[in-house]
Amino acid sequence: MTATAISSDFTTFLKLLTTQMTHQDPMKPVDSTAFATQLATFSGVEQQTLTNQLLGTLSGQMGLLGMSQLAAWVGQEARTDADVWMDGDPVTLDYATATGADRAVLVVTDANGNIASREEVPLGAHQAEWLGADATGLPLPQGYYRLTVESYRGDEKLGTAPVQSYARILEARNGATGTTLVLEGRAEIASDRISALRIPPG
């Protein structure tokens, strides 16, 4: 029940009780047991109204606390599996290749689903700087790119794994569905997609 509805019920109940006491027959007063029950109900409704007001206040305070905590995220770099924003600056990548692979390939796909480049990368778990170049070594156009790592043993493809990357957090905001972070390039992601935070290097 909403606070408005409870407050309305409380006011209505108070009016009914006052009217009953004003117009009762002095020769036939309200039964004491019934009157005590009515007072107990009145007290219960009043308490529910006060409780809802208190909960509303606490909720607002918690919201402010949450925003103060989120403010510390702004300016840091978040590691996520979101598409990578490339504008010419190097991007830090985190990836891991499949066990048993003897070679691995970083596959870069543009926003239209076209493969922009394929390049061999070291095996194992690595952190590397991606410079955003195409197959010929020329800089890729500014935009979003999806990066994956394909692992091979000989000619056999063992699997494809997502690549995580770091991007600066520009904004953090609360909403009905939780916390949303706005990254460089204006990409919006849910906070539960963040696997690490770091202070920007340099």
C-alpha positions as CSV (number, residue, x, y, z in Angstrom):
1,M,0.0,0.0,0.0
2,T,1.4,3.4,-0.9
3,A,2.1,6.2,1.7
4,T,-0.6,8.3,0.0
5,A,-3.2,5.6,0.4
6,I,-2.3,4.9,4.0
7,S,-2.4,8.7,4.8
8,S,-5.8,8.9,3.2
9,D,-7.1,5.9,5.2
10,F,-5.7,7.5,8.4
11,T,-7.5,10.8,7.7
12,T,-10.8,9.0,6.9
13,F,-10.6,6.8,10.0
14,L,-9.9,9.9,12.2
15,K,-13.0,11.7,10.7
16,L,-15.2,8.7,11.3
17,L,-14.1,8.2,14.9
18,T,-14.6,11.9,15.7
19,T,-18.0,11.9,14.1
20,Q,-19.0,8.8,16.1
21,M,-17.9,10.3,19.4
22,T,-19.7,13.6,18.6
23,H,-23.0,12.1,17.7
24,Q,-23.2,9.2,20.1
25,D,-26.3,9.0,22.4
26,P,-25.2,10.0,26.0
27,M,-27.6,7.5,27.4
28,K,-26.1,4.7,25.2
29,P,-22.4,5.3,25.0
30,V,-20.2,3.2,22.8
31,D,-19.3,-0.1,24.4
32,S,-15.9,0.2,26.1
33,T,-14.5,-2.9,24.4
34,A,-15.5,-1.7,21.0
35,F,-14.1,1.8,21.7
36,A,-10.8,0.3,22.8
37,T,-10.7,-1.7,19.6
38,Q,-11.3,1.4,17.6
39,L,-8.5,3.3,19.4
40,A,-6.1,0.4,18.8
41,T,-7.0,0.4,15.1
42,F,-6.4,4.2,15.1
43,S,-3.0,3.7,16.7
44,G,-2.1,1.0,14.2
45,V,-3.0,3.2,11.2
46,E,-1.1,6.1,12.7
47,Q,2.0,3.9,13.3
48,Q,1.9,2.6,9.7
49,T,1.8,6.1,8.4
50,L,4.8,7.1,10.5
51,T,6.7,4.0,9.5
52,N,6.2,4.7,5.8
53,Q,7.4,8.3,6.2
54,L,10.5,7.0,8.0
55,L,11.2,4.4,5.3
56,G,10.8,7.1,2.6
57,T,13.4,9.3,4.5
58,L,15.8,6.4,4.9
59,S,15.4,5.5,1.2
60,G,16.3,9.1,0.2
61,Q,19.4,9.1,2.4
62,M,20.5,5.7,1.0
63,G,20.1,7.1,-2.5
64,L,22.4,10.1,-1.7
65,L,24.9,7.7,-0.1
66,G,24.9,5.5,-3.2
67,M,25.5,8.5,-5.4
68,S,28.5,9.7,-3.3
69,Q,30.0,6.3,-3.7
70,L,29.4,6.3,-7.4
71,A,31.1,9.7,-7.7
72,A,34.4,8.0,-6.9
73,W,34.1,5.8,-10.0
74,V,34.0,8.7,-12.4
75,G,37.4,9.3,-14.0
76,Q,38.6,5.8,-13.3
77,E,39.0,3.1,-16.0
78,A,36.6,0.1,-16.0
79,R,37.4,-3.3,-17.5
80,T,34.4,-4.7,-19.3
81,D,33.4,-7.0,-22.2
82,A,31.7,-4.1,-24.0
83,D,32.7,-3.1,-27.5
84,V,35.9,-1.1,-27.7
85,W,35.8,2.6,-28.5
86,M,38.8,3.5,-30.7
87,D,39.6,7.1,-31.4
88,G,43.4,6.8,-32.0
89,D,44.5,6.3,-28.4
90,P,45.9,2.8,-27.4
91,V,43.4,0.6,-25.5
92,T,44.4,-1.9,-22.8
93,L,43.1,-5.4,-23.6
94,D,42.8,-8.5,-21.3
95,Y,42.4,-11.9,-23.0
96,A,43.1,-15.6,-22.4
97,T,43.6,-18.3,-25.0
98,A,42.4,-21.9,-24.9
99,T,44.4,-24.6,-23.2
100,G,46.3,-26.7,-25.7
101,A,46.3,-24.0,-28.4
102,D,49.5,-23.5,-30.4
103,R,48.5,-20.2,-31.9
104,A,45.9,-17.5,-31.3
105,V,44.4,-14.7,-33.5
106,L,42.9,-11.4,-32.4
107,V,39.8,-10.7,-34.6
108,V,38.6,-7.1,-34.9
109,T,35.0,-6.6,-36.2
110,D,33.5,-3.2,-37.0
111,A,30.0,-1.9,-36.1
112,N,28.7,-3.3,-39.4
113,G,30.0,-6.8,-38.6
114,N,32.9,-6.6,-41.1
115,I,36.2,-8.0,-40.1
116,A,38.6,-5.1,-39.9
117,S,41.7,-7.0,-39.0
118,R,43.1,-10.4,-37.9
119,E,46.5,-10.6,-36.1
120,E,48.3,-13.3,-34.2
121,V,48.8,-12.7,-30.5
122,P,50.8,-14.5,-27.8
123,L,49.3,-17.6,-26.1
124,G,48.1,-17.7,-22.5
125,A,46.6,-14.9,-20.4
126,H,47.8,-11.5,-21.4
127,Q,47.3,-7.8,-21.0
128,A,48.3,-5.9,-24.1
129,E,48.0,-2.5,-25.7
130,W,45.8,-2.4,-28.9
131,L,46.7,0.4,-31.3
132,G,43.7,0.1,-33.5
133,A,45.2,-0.7,-36.8
134,D,43.8,-2.6,-39.8
135,A,45.3,-5.6,-41.6
136,T,47.7,-3.3,-43.5
137,G,48.8,-1.4,-40.3
138,L,46.8,1.8,-41.1
139,P,44.8,3.3,-38.2
140,L,41.1,2.2,-38.1
141,P,38.4,4.9,-38.4
142,Q,37.0,6.2,-35.1
143,G,34.2,4.0,-33.8
144,Y,33.2,0.9,-31.9
145,Y,34.9,-2.5,-32.5
146,R,34.2,-5.9,-31.1
147,L,37.3,-7.9,-30.3
148,T,37.6,-11.7,-29.8
149,V,40.4,-14.2,-29.6
150,E,40.3,-17.4,-31.7
151,S,42.4,-20.3,-30.4
152,Y,43.8,-22.9,-32.8
153,R,45.7,-26.2,-32.6
154,G,47.1,-26.7,-36.0
155,D,44.1,-26.1,-38.3
156,E,41.6,-27.0,-35.6
157,K,39.7,-24.1,-34.1
158,L,39.5,-24.7,-30.3
159,G,37.1,-21.8,-29.6
160,T,36.5,-18.1,-29.5
161,A,36.7,-16.0,-26.4
162,P,35.7,-12.4,-25.7
163,V,38.3,-9.8,-25.1
164,Q,37.9,-7.4,-22.2
165,S,39.2,-3.8,-22.4
166,Y,39.6,-0.7,-20.2
167,A,37.7,2.5,-20.8
168,R,37.3,5.7,-18.8
169,I,34.1,6.2,-16.9
170,L,32.5,9.5,-17.7
171,E,29.3,9.2,-15.7
172,A,27.6,6.9,-13.2
173,R,23.9,7.0,-12.5
174,N,21.3,5.1,-10.5
175,G,18.0,3.9,-12.1
176,A,15.1,1.6,-11.7
177,T,17.2,-1.3,-13.1
178,G,20.4,-0.5,-11.1
179,T,23.6,1.4,-11.7
180,T,24.5,2.4,-15.3
181,L,28.0,3.6,-16.3
182,V,28.7,5.8,-19.3
183,L,32.1,5.1,-20.8
184,E,34.2,6.9,-23.4
185,G,32.4,7.0,-26.7
186,R,29.1,7.3,-24.7
187,A,28.6,3.5,-24.4
188,E,26.2,2.7,-21.5
189,I,26.7,-0.5,-19.5
190,A,25.4,-2.0,-16.3
191,S,27.7,-1.9,-13.4
192,D,27.6,-5.7,-13.0
193,R,29.5,-6.0,-16.3
194,I,32.6,-4.4,-14.7
195,S,35.3,-7.0,-13.8
196,A,37.9,-4.5,-12.6
197,L,38.6,-0.8,-11.9
198,R,41.9,1.1,-12.1
199,I,43.3,4.6,-11.9
200,P,44.2,5.7,-15.4
201,P,47.9,5.2,-16.0
202,G,50.1,8.2,-16.5
